[in-house]
Amino acid sequence: MQKILGYMRKAIQEYGLISDGDRILAGISGGKDSLVLMQGLILLRRFIGIDYEVVGVTLDMGFKDRKPDFSPVAELCSSQGVEYHVIPTQIGEIVFDVRKEPSPCSLCARMRRGALHDAANELGCNKVALGHNYDDAVETFVMNLFTEGRIGCFSPSTYLTHKKVTVIRPLVLAPEKEIRRAARKNELPVVKSVCPADGHTNRQKTKEFLADMERKDHGFKDRLFGAMKRANVDGWGGIDYTPPAKKD
């Protein structure tokens, strides 16, 4: 986890993600990113010099006849002294059975975010930590550019005035391959996704496109991310961002 902790510490400092007294809801889907996020937040408390709490929350998506077993995640949280909650929802049923969405990911993501924000309010958390990583950020930038024709991405930190909650993404500087390695080496109890759309999304296509471009032109993703930072797209320049001087 040493590399992951380094990436997380840099992101926390560069984007001002965590402060003393924060009570952070860590959204735990059961996937590698969310489990590494939780483990990283727990370990960082020992030496980062910031006093904060971590609360683990998993949303039960409510898929009929598809009930993932989150007991290993509960045991991990218990062993680390972390409060953990599994919150039942009907998101899966609404998206796939009631609405029968042909492109379900957007609605599903909005509903999951809303449920996590509500859970944060109920559990007294002022921040919600999500497991988006470096690759997710570049993929989202590319998807917005080619699918919607706009320059944009999610932000490292976003304050939601209507919920009075700040959404943070402490893994945004960590490459997915490092997260995968950390999850495997630390034997984290990854729970396989039961979503019917898993592996058949626009994000998956974008991931494959970027992997192909990276093979052809090494450093392709890094240059895209660098452009996001230099232009300060949606706050990616960091809290100390200074616009570059204009050339005469």
Buried (B, 14 or more C-beta within 10 A) or exposed (E): BEEBBEBBBBBBBBBBBBEEEBBBBBBBBBBBBBBBBBBBBBBBBEEBEBEBBBBBBBBBBBBEEEEBEBEBBBEBBEEBEBBBBBBEBBBBBBBBEEEEBEEBBEBBEEBBBEBBBEBBEEBEBBBBBBBBBBBBBBBBBBBBBEEEEEEBBBBBBBEEEEBEBBBBBBBBBBBBEBBBBBBEEEEBBBBEBBBEBEEEBBBEEBBEBBEEBBEEEEEBBEEBBEEBBEBBBBBBBBEEBEEEEEEE
